[in-house]
């Protein structure tokens, strides 16, 4: 049993690496070039009013706070407007959120950090934990826009299956067995029982792929013209049979 599970894990990881490679394709970029310092980080002795005024002029969700020892964390706009304006940030140091990324962090991990912390600004630290600046969410999103998943021509299929039943390798085999080429795949939705996977596929016979997914007990959530045409033909065939039997 252990050997079987180990083999299944290795197969899953192989297919997963193939899927990720399509996202990485043409996007091996130096993210350090996206580090900016349009606004200077504030210190602990800055007044809350200064941060409030800055937030009023910008659309940032957070502002970085530093001291002589380096980065301390970010203060959110919501918290800044709740605190007494005349007091220094030092008195509210407990409210700082310490999220950050490193200068060498891959852009997909940076994007994940944005999502996890609900921020549109991401502080960047150097090797010695020194504050270098920050990333803007829009700049990192532009990297995703340049992946084959978005800019290559193809079709999108969204499929659903039980959490314990789905398999990246199985989904890949379904597409490739119908001569389809996967441009990207990711889990787009998940709850306690089921997951939904969004798959970008290069030009191919989408109907065959859709029908194969159904044969493997996947629910096809997305709508497809070829699939609708097949359903129309089946309905007309049933009407014809009914007419002939009158």
C-alpha positions in Angstrom: 0.0 0.0 0.0 2.8 2.4 0.9 4.6 1.8 -2.4 1.3 2.4 -4.3 0.7 5.7 -2.5 4.3 6.8 -3.0 4.0 6.0 -6.8 0.7 7.9 -6.9 2.3 10.9 -5.2 5.2 10.9 -7.6 2.9 10.8 -10.6 0.8 13.6 -9.2 3.8 15.8 -8.6 5.1 15.1 -12.1 1.8 16.3 -13.7 1.6 19.2 -11.2 5.1 20.3 -12.3 4.0 20.2 -15.9 1.0 22.3 -15.2 3.0 24.9 -13.3 5.6 25.0 -16.0 2.9 26.4 -18.4 2.2 29.2 -15.9 5.9 29.9 -15.5 6.6 29.9 -19.3 7.8 33.2 -20.6 7.4 34.7 -17.1 10.8 34.0 -15.6 11.3 37.6 -14.7 13.4 39.6 -12.2 10.8 40.7 -9.8 13.3 43.1 -8.1 12.7 45.5 -11.0 9.1 45.9 -9.7 10.2 47.0 -6.2 9.1 50.6 -5.7 9.4 53.3 -3.1 6.8 55.8 -4.2 5.9 56.4 -0.6 8.5 56.3 2.2 7.9 53.9 5.1 6.8 55.6 8.3 8.6 55.4 11.7 7.2 54.6 15.1 7.4 58.3 16.1 5.2 59.3 13.1 1.7 60.5 14.2 -1.3 58.5 13.2 -2.6 61.7 11.6 0.3 61.6 9.1 -0.7 58.1 8.1 -4.4 59.0 7.9 -3.5 61.9 5.5 -1.4 59.6 3.4 -4.2 57.0 3.1 -6.6 59.8 2.1 -4.3 60.6 -0.8 -3.7 57.0 -1.9 -5.5 53.8 -2.7 -3.1 51.6 -0.6 -4.6 49.2 1.9 -1.6 49.3 4.2 1.5 51.4 4.9 4.9 49.9 6.0 6.4 50.9 9.4 10.1 50.7 10.1 12.6 51.6 12.8 16.4 51.6 13.0 16.4 47.8 13.2 14.4 47.4 10.0 10.9 46.5 9.0 8.3 46.1 11.8 5.1 45.5 9.9 2.2 47.3 8.1 -0.6 49.4 9.5 -3.9 49.0 7.7 -6.0 51.9 6.5 -8.9 50.6 8.6 -6.9 50.6 11.8 -5.3 54.0 11.1 -8.7 55.7 10.9 -9.8 54.0 14.1 -6.9 55.3 16.2 -6.5 58.7 17.8 -4.9 60.9 15.3 -2.6 62.9 17.7 -0.9 59.8 19.1 2.3 58.3 17.7 2.3 54.9 15.8 4.4 53.5 18.6 1.3 53.3 20.9 -0.4 51.1 18.4 2.5 48.8 17.5 0.4 45.8 18.5 -1.8 46.4 15.5 1.1 46.0 12.9 0.7 43.1 10.5 4.1 41.6 9.8 3.5 40.1 6.3 6.2 40.5 3.7 8.1 38.7 0.9 11.8 38.4 0.0 13.4 40.0 -3.0 14.0 36.6 -4.5 10.4 35.3 -3.9 8.8 33.9 -7.1 5.9 36.0 -8.5 3.3 33.2 -7.9 4.2 33.2 -4.2 4.0 37.0 -4.1 0.6 36.8 -5.6 -0.4 34.2 -3.0 0.8 36.5 -0.3 -1.3 39.3 -1.6 -4.4 37.1 -1.5 -3.7 35.7 2.0 -3.3 39.1 3.6 -5.9 41.0 1.7 -3.4 43.7 0.8 -2.6 45.7 -2.4 0.9 46.5 -1.2 3.6 43.9 -0.3 6.7 44.9 1.6 10.0 43.4 0.3 12.9 42.5 2.6 16.5 41.8 1.8 18.8 39.0 3.0 19.4 40.8 6.3 15.7 41.6 6.8 16.3 45.2 5.7 13.4 47.0 4.1 13.9 47.4 0.3 10.5 48.8 -0.7 7.3 47.2 -1.8 5.4 45.5 -4.6 2.1 46.8 -5.9 -0.6 44.2 -6.6 -1.3 45.6 -10.1 2.3 45.1 -11.1 2.4 41.4 -10.0 -1.0 40.7 -11.6 0.4 42.0 -14.9 2.9 39.0 -14.8 0.0 36.6 -14.6 -1.6 38.3 -17.6 1.4 37.4 -19.6 1.2 33.7 -19.0 0.0 31.3 -21.7 -3.0 30.6 -19.5 -4.4 34.0 -20.4 -2.7 35.2 -23.6 -2.7 32.0 -25.7 -5.7 31.1 -27.8 -7.8 28.2 -26.4 -10.8 27.1 -24.6 -11.7 27.0 -20.9 -13.3 24.0 -19.2 -14.4 24.1 -15.5 -15.0 20.7 -14.0 -16.1 19.6 -10.5 -15.5 16.4 -8.5 -15.2 15.2 -4.9 -12.2 16.3 -2.9 -11.2 12.7 -2.4 -11.8 11.7 -6.0 -10.1 14.2 -8.2 -6.6 13.8 -9.6 -4.4 16.2 -11.6 -2.9 13.3 -13.4 -6.3 12.0 -14.4 -7.5 15.4 -15.6 -4.3 15.8 -17.6 -4.7 12.3 -19.2 -8.3 13.0 -20.1 -7.3 16.1 -22.0 -4.1 14.6 -23.6 -5.9 11.4 -24.6 -8.2 13.5 -26.8 -5.1 15.2 -28.4 -5.6 18.4 -26.3 -2.8 20.5 -25.0 -3.0 22.0 -21.5 -2.0 25.6 -21.3 -2.7 25.8 -17.5 -4.7 24.3 -14.7 -5.6 25.4 -11.2 -8.1 24.8 -8.4 -10.5 27.7 -8.8 -13.0 26.7 -6.0 -13.1 24.4 -3.1 -15.4 23.5 -0.2 -15.7 20.7 2.4 -16.8 18.2 -0.2 -15.9 19.2 -3.7 -13.4 21.2 -5.8 -13.6 22.9 -9.1 -10.7 22.9 -11.5 -10.3 25.5 -14.3 -8.4 24.1 -17.3 -7.1 26.2 -20.3 -6.8 24.0 -23.4 -5.3 24.7 -26.8 -7.5 24.4 -29.9 -8.9 20.9 -30.1 -12.2 19.0 -30.2 -13.7 20.3 -27.0 -16.8 18.2 -27.1 -14.8 14.9 -27.0 -12.9 16.3 -23.9 -16.1 17.3 -22.2 -17.7 14.0 -22.8 -14.7 12.1 -21.5 -14.7 14.2 -18.3 -18.3 13.1 -17.8 -17.5 9.5 -18.4 -14.9 9.8 -15.6 -17.7 11.2 -13.3 -16.6 14.8 -13.4 -19.4 17.4 -13.5 -18.7 19.9 -16.3 -19.7 23.3 -14.9 -18.8 25.4 -17.8 -20.9 25.8 -20.9 -19.7 24.9 -24.4 -21.2 25.5 -27.8 -20.3 22.1 -29.1 -21.9 20.5 -26.0 -25.1 22.5 -26.5 -25.2 21.5 -30.1 -25.0 17.8 -29.1 -27.8 18.3 -26.6 -30.0 20.0 -29.2 -29.4 17.1 -31.6 -30.4 14.7 -28.8 -33.6 16.7 -28.1 -34.5 16.8 -31.7 -33.9 13.1 -32.0 -36.3 12.4 -29.1 -38.9 14.7 -30.6 -38.6 12.8 -33.9 -38.9 9.5 -32.2 -42.0 10.7 -30.3 -43.5 12.0 -33.6 -42.9 8.7 -35.4 -44.5 6.8 -32.6 -47.7 8.7 -32.7 
